[in-house]
Amino acid sequence: MAAPKRNLPYLISTVLLSLLMLISAAMYFVQHDQIAEAFTALGYPTYLIYPLAIAKVLGLVAIWTRRSEELRGLAYAGFFYDFVLALAAHLAVGDGQFGPAAVALALLAVSYVSSRRKA
């Protein structure tokens, strides 16, 4: 019975992270014009929107399937850079929209650390 409790932080953080990433990726496609405005305001080129949405989904696939530890590690690293850059960009422009990036970074840290303990 100890094993399920040990997996609980991993499962909760990874599910919440996955929901956040799936909602984000969906918004990139469904609300492209609004996202393009946000990217422009943050100083990022809008041509990154679709590749970033696809990368978010593929990163989740790499984390959940666990087929390759190297690929999984790259997915965690990619998410880390994405969240740190988003957090820094929002803080730099002072738009007050840094909350989701900070939450995502915290979820990512818990997911990664608890996945290492689980393995």
N, C-alpha and C positions, 0 to 999 in steps of 0.2 A: 504494500500500500504506500510505501515511501516514494516509489517511482512516480506515480501520478502527481503527488504534491510537488515533487522536484521539477516536473515539467510545467507546472502551472504558470510560473512567471514567463517562461518562454512562450507558451501558447497564448496567454493573454496579450503580451506585448506584441507578438508577431501577428496575431489576428487584428489588433487595433492598428498596427502599422500598415498591414495589408489593406484594411478598409480605407485608411487615409490616402494611401497611394492609388488605390483603384478609383476613389472619388476624384482625386487630383487628375489622374490620367483621363478620366471621362470628361471632366470639365475642360481639359485641353482640346478635346474634340468638339464637344457640344457648345461650349461658350468661347469659341476661338477668338472672336473679336474682343471680348472683355479681357481674356488672358493676354492677347497681343498688346493691349493698352497697358496692362500691368507689367509685362516684360519690358516694354519701351520705357515706362516710368522708372523701372529699376536699372535701366541701362543695358539690358540684355537684348540680343537680336531676336527677332520674332521667328526666324527660320529654325530656332532650337525647339520650338513648341512641340511639333509632332514627333521628332526623334526622342525628345525627353519623355513624352507620354509612352512611347513604345518601350523605351529603356526601363521605365518604372514597372511596367507589366512584366517584361522579361526578367527583371531583377527579382520580382516576387516569385516567378516560376523557378528561378535558380535557388532561391532560399527554401521554398517549400518542397521541391522535388529531391533535394539533397543528392543529386546524381554525381556531382563533382564538387569536392571541397574547395578546389581552387576557384571555380566559377562562383560558388556560393560566397567565398571571401571577396571576390571582385564585386559582387552585387552589394554586399554590405559596405565596401569601400566606396562604390559609386553613390549609394544612398547617403553615406556620410558627407561626401563632397557636395552633393546636391543640397543637403540640409544646411550645411555650414555656409555655403555660398548664398542660399536664400536668406538665412538669418542675417548674415553680414549685409546683404543688399538692402533688406528692409530696415535694418538699423541705420545704415548709411543715409538713406533718403528720409528717414524719420517719419514713415507713414503709419507706424503703429501696428503694422500687420505681421509682426514677427512671431506671433503666438503659435500658429500651426507649424512653423519650421522648428521652433524650440521644442514643442511637444513631439514632433517627429524625431528629433535628435535624441530626446530622452527615451522614447519607445525603441529606437534603433539600438541604443546602448544596452537597454535591458534585454532586448531580444538577442543581441550578439553575445553578451556576457553569459546569459543563461543557456544559450545554445552550446557554448564552449564547456560549461559545467555538465550539461546533459550528455555530451558526446563521450 
